[in-house]
Amino acid sequence: MCRSSNEKCAVFLISGFLGSGKTTLLKHLLDNVPEGEKIAVLINEFGKAGVDGDVVCRDGLKVIEISRGSIFCACAKGDFLRSLFSLFRNYSPSILLIEASGASDTTDIKRDIVYGRLSEFYKFIGNICVVDAMRFESWLDLFNAVKKQIQAATNIVINKIDLVSAENLEKLRLHIRQMNPDAEITQTTYGNIPWTVLIQKIHDNSTGKASIVPLPEEWEEYISKTLADTSAHLLPPDKLSSLSVFWSGNIMEFKKLLSELPVDIVRSKGYFFDTDGKWKLFDIVGNKEPIYSELGKDFRNEKNLAIFIRTEKNRREIPQMFQDKGLKLIEVRF
């Protein structure tokens, strides 16, 4: 499906709580882009550094990463509005995929995309919420964001269905249906959904013609007015803290550290240059053991990066753990 260059860009929000599989789903889509489509990606990370933007980056793909807070609150909304303006003016994508922070409240995405001035250039098509089939019920009891993300979704993807029984999966589906009676529900593993699901929705929702792009100074004036309206910003619904560590040192000691993390950590991820000469991605949800996977041959970076998201705000504990393992702290971001 190829649309005219003067049409609005179709927008899909990919939401879901921390560790549900949003990036895996995104990577699957980017590995199978339909012919004729010009894809752009905006990734919103919870902390002060990002992993996902580096992981999904590939030749010919425009990726924007906002890692200074939620795009739905004032801390990063200016960057969000500015980035989407520049993206449409300079790149003219046909489809924009926005990966929301796992801790964000996505109930108000329509304020900016549907009713704000971005609607002159972008057409909001759907909010795809990814659910971790194994952890959803426990996360729902602990974090307000889980409920809000489900309620805001137009499509719900129950992911990791291979990790639960058929009986529990059916109970989960019924519970989600009670929370959101209208969303389409899909079940899958490894975030594997076909592009046909998205393309059909674009067919069903004509994007329409885009307006003439305003001058940058006019857009900056619009951003200033938007940020001045305090009612237009949503804070993350849960009090979580993020720590990003750029480090160097013994890889085996780092792997030991990952098995000794504090129990309040909800999500850990990052990448490092392993002893076999390959860049590896590590991924931890809750208190599970790390999952390691190789990054592509084209992946390059100057530093190892580890990100930890937790319920306790303790800035000294994890950096001290690095030091106790003899690992060098190059930079720490809170």
C-alpha positions in Angstrom: 0.0 0.0 0.0 1.6 3.3 -1.1 -0.1 6.6 -0.4 0.4 10.0 -1.8 3.2 12.1 -0.4 0.8 14.9 0.6 -1.4 12.7 2.7 -1.3 12.6 6.5 1.0 10.2 8.2 -0.8 7.2 9.8 0.1 6.9 13.5 0.1 3.8 15.7 0.9 4.0 19.4 2.6 0.8 20.8 1.9 0.7 24.6 2.2 -1.8 27.4 3.8 -2.1 30.8 7.5 -2.6 31.4 8.8 -5.9 29.9 5.6 -6.8 28.1 7.3 -7.1 24.7 6.8 -3.7 23.0 10.2 -3.6 21.5 10.1 -7.2 20.3 6.8 -6.4 18.5 8.3 -3.3 17.1 11.4 -5.1 15.8 9.2 -7.7 14.2 7.3 -5.0 12.3 10.5 -3.3 11.2 11.9 -6.5 9.8 8.8 -6.9 7.6 8.0 -3.4 6.3 5.5 -3.5 3.4 6.8 -2.4 0.1 6.2 1.2 -0.6 5.8 2.3 3.0 8.1 4.9 4.5 8.3 4.1 8.2 9.5 6.4 11.1 9.8 5.4 14.7 9.6 7.5 17.9 10.7 5.7 21.1 10.0 7.2 24.5 12.2 5.8 27.3 11.3 6.2 30.9 14.9 7.1 32.1 17.6 9.5 31.1 19.2 7.1 28.6 17.7 4.7 26.1 18.4 1.2 24.8 15.5 0.5 22.4 16.5 3.2 19.9 19.9 1.7 19.5 18.5 -1.8 19.2 15.9 -1.1 16.5 18.1 1.3 14.5 18.9 0.1 10.9 19.8 1.6 7.5 17.1 3.7 5.9 15.0 3.9 9.1 14.3 7.3 10.8 14.4 6.8 14.5 13.8 9.5 17.1 14.4 8.8 20.8 13.1 10.9 23.7 14.6 9.7 27.0 14.0 12.6 29.3 10.5 11.7 30.6 7.1 10.8 29.4 5.9 12.4 26.1 2.5 12.8 27.8 3.7 15.2 30.5 5.3 18.6 30.4 8.8 17.2 31.0 9.0 15.9 27.4 5.9 17.1 25.6 7.8 20.0 24.0 10.4 17.6 22.6 7.5 15.3 21.4 5.7 18.1 19.5 8.9 19.5 18.1 10.2 16.1 16.9 6.9 15.2 15.1 6.8 18.6 13.4 10.4 18.2 12.1 9.8 14.6 11.2 6.8 15.4 8.9 8.5 18.5 7.4 11.9 16.8 6.7 11.1 13.1 6.3 7.4 12.8 5.3 6.8 9.2 6.5 3.7 7.3 5.6 3.5 5.5 8.9 4.8 6.5 12.3 5.2 3.9 15.1 5.4 5.5 18.6 6.7 3.2 21.3 5.4 4.7 24.6 7.3 4.4 27.9 6.2 1.3 29.8 5.4 3.4 32.8 3.3 6.1 31.0 -0.4 7.0 31.2 -1.5 6.7 27.6 -5.2 7.6 28.2 -4.7 11.1 26.7 -2.8 10.4 23.4 -5.7 11.8 21.4 -5.3 15.3 22.9 -2.1 15.8 20.9 -2.6 13.6 17.8 -6.4 13.8 17.3 -7.4 17.2 18.6 -4.2 19.2 18.6 -2.4 20.8 15.6 -0.5 17.6 14.9 -3.8 16.3 13.5 -3.2 18.5 10.5 -0.3 16.2 9.5 -0.9 13.0 11.4 -3.9 10.6 11.5 -4.1 8.5 14.7 -5.1 5.0 13.7 -4.8 2.9 16.8 -3.3 2.2 20.2 -1.8 -1.3 20.3 -1.3 -2.4 24.0 1.0 -5.3 24.6 0.2 -7.5 27.6 2.6 -9.9 29.3 0.4 -13.0 29.7 2.4 -14.4 32.6 2.7 -11.2 34.7 -0.3 -9.1 33.9 -2.4 -10.0 36.9 0.4 -9.3 39.4 1.5 -6.1 37.6 -2.2 -5.0 37.6 -2.3 -5.2 41.4 0.9 -3.2 41.8 0.9 -0.5 39.2 -1.8 1.9 38.1 -0.3 2.3 34.6 -1.3 -1.2 33.7 -5.0 -0.5 34.0 -4.8 2.9 32.3 -2.9 1.4 29.3 -5.5 -1.3 28.9 -8.4 1.1 29.1 -6.9 3.4 26.4 -6.1 0.6 23.9 -7.9 0.0 20.6 -6.0 -3.2 20.1 -4.7 -5.5 22.8 -1.9 -8.0 22.0 -1.7 -10.8 24.7 2.0 -11.7 24.3 4.0 -14.7 25.7 1.0 -17.0 25.6 3.4 -20.0 25.5 4.3 -19.3 29.1 0.7 -19.8 30.5 -1.8 -22.6 30.5 -4.8 -22.5 28.1 -7.1 -22.2 31.2 -5.2 -19.2 32.6 -5.0 -17.6 29.2 -8.8 -17.8 28.8 -9.3 -16.3 32.3 -6.9 -13.5 31.3 -8.7 -12.8 28.1 -12.0 -12.5 29.8 -10.6 -10.2 32.5 -9.1 -7.9 29.8 -12.4 -7.9 28.0 -14.1 -6.8 31.2 -11.6 -3.9 31.5 -12.0 -2.9 27.8 -15.1 -4.2 26.1 -14.3 -2.6 22.7 -10.6 -3.4 21.9 -9.7 -6.1 19.4 -7.7 -8.8 21.2 -4.9 -10.8 19.5 -2.9 -13.6 21.1 0.7 -14.3 20.1 4.3 -15.1 21.1 7.4 -13.0 20.7 5.3 -10.0 19.7 4.6 -11.5 16.4 1.7 -9.7 14.7 1.4 -9.3 10.9 1.5 -5.9 9.2 -1.9 -6.8 7.6 -3.5 -5.9 11.0 -2.2 -2.4 10.8 -2.6 -1.9 7.0 -6.2 -2.9 7.1 -6.9 -0.3 9.8 -5.3 2.3 7.6 -7.6 1.3 4.8 -10.5 1.5 7.1 -9.5 5.0 8.3 -8.6 7.3 5.4 -5.8 9.5 6.4 -6.8 12.5 4.4 -4.8 15.4 3.0 -2.1 17.1 5.1 -2.1 20.8 5.8 0.7 23.1 4.7 3.5 22.8 7.2 3.9 26.1 9.2 7.1 27.9 9.7 9.3 26.7 12.6 8.7 29.9 14.6 4.9 29.5 14.3 5.3 25.9 15.5 7.4 27.0 18.5 4.7 29.5 19.4 2.2 26.7 19.4 4.4 24.6 21.6 4.7 27.4 24.1 1.0 27.8 24.3 0.5 24.0 24.7 3.0 23.8 27.5 1.4 26.7 29.3 -1.8 24.7 29.6 -1.1 22.6 32.7 -4.3 20.6 32.2 -2.8 19.1 29.0 -0.1 17.1 30.7 -0.3 13.6 32.3 2.2 12.5 34.9 3.2 8.9 35.1 0.7 7.2 37.4 3.3 5.2 39.4 6.3 6.4 41.4 9.1 4.6 39.8 12.8 5.6 39.5 15.2 5.0 36.8 19.0 4.6 36.8 21.2 4.4 33.7 24.8 3.3 34.1 27.5 3.5 31.4 30.3 1.2 32.6 33.4 -0.9 31.7 35.2 -3.8 33.3 35.0 -7.6 33.7 32.0 -9.0 31.9 31.7 -12.0 34.2 31.5 -9.8 37.2 28.8 -7.8 35.5 26.7 -10.9 34.9 27.1 -11.9 38.6 25.8 -8.4 39.5 22.7 -9.0 37.3 21.8 -12.1 39.4 22.1 -10.1 42.7 19.9 -7.1 42.0 17.6 -5.6 44.6 14.2 -7.3 44.8 12.2 -4.1 44.1 13.6 -3.8 40.6 10.8 -4.0 38.0 12.8 -3.9 34.8 16.4 -4.1 33.7 17.9 -4.0 30.3 21.0 -2.9 28.4 23.8 -4.0 26.2 27.5 -4.8 26.5 30.5 -6.0 24.5 30.9 -9.6 25.5 34.1 -11.7 25.8 33.3 -13.4 22.5 33.7 -10.1 20.6 30.0 -9.6 20.1 27.5 -7.0 21.4 24.9 -8.6 23.6 21.5 -7.4 24.8 20.4 -8.3 28.3 16.8 -8.3 29.4 15.3 -8.9 32.8 11.6 -8.6 33.9 11.1 -8.5 37.6 13.4 -10.8 39.5 13.8 -13.4 36.7 17.2 -14.5 35.4 18.7 -12.4 32.6 17.9 -13.3 29.0 20.9 -12.6 26.7 20.7 -12.3 22.9 23.1 -11.2 20.2 22.7 -7.8 18.6 23.0 -7.4 14.8 26.5 -7.3 13.2 26.0 -3.6 12.4 25.4 -2.7 16.0 28.2 -0.4 17.3 28.5 1.6 20.5 31.3 3.2 22.5 30.1 2.1 26.0 28.3 -0.6 27.8 24.9 0.5 29.1 22.6 -0.9 31.9 19.2 0.6 32.8 17.4 -0.3 36.0 13.8 0.7 36.9 12.7 0.2 40.4 10.1 1.2 43.0 12.6 2.4 45.6 14.5 5.6 45.1 18.0 4.7 46.2 20.7 6.4 44.1 23.7 4.9 45.9 22.9 1.1 46.1 23.4 0.0 42.5 26.4 2.2 41.7 28.0 0.8 44.8 27.3 -2.7 43.6 29.2 -1.9 40.4 32.1 -0.6 42.4 32.1 -3.7 44.7 32.4 -5.9 41.6 35.4 -3.8 40.4 33.4 -2.3 37.5 34.2 1.2 36.4 31.4 3.8 36.4 31.9 5.9 33.3 28.6 7.9 33.7 25.5 7.5 35.9 22.2 9.2 35.1 19.3 9.4 37.4 
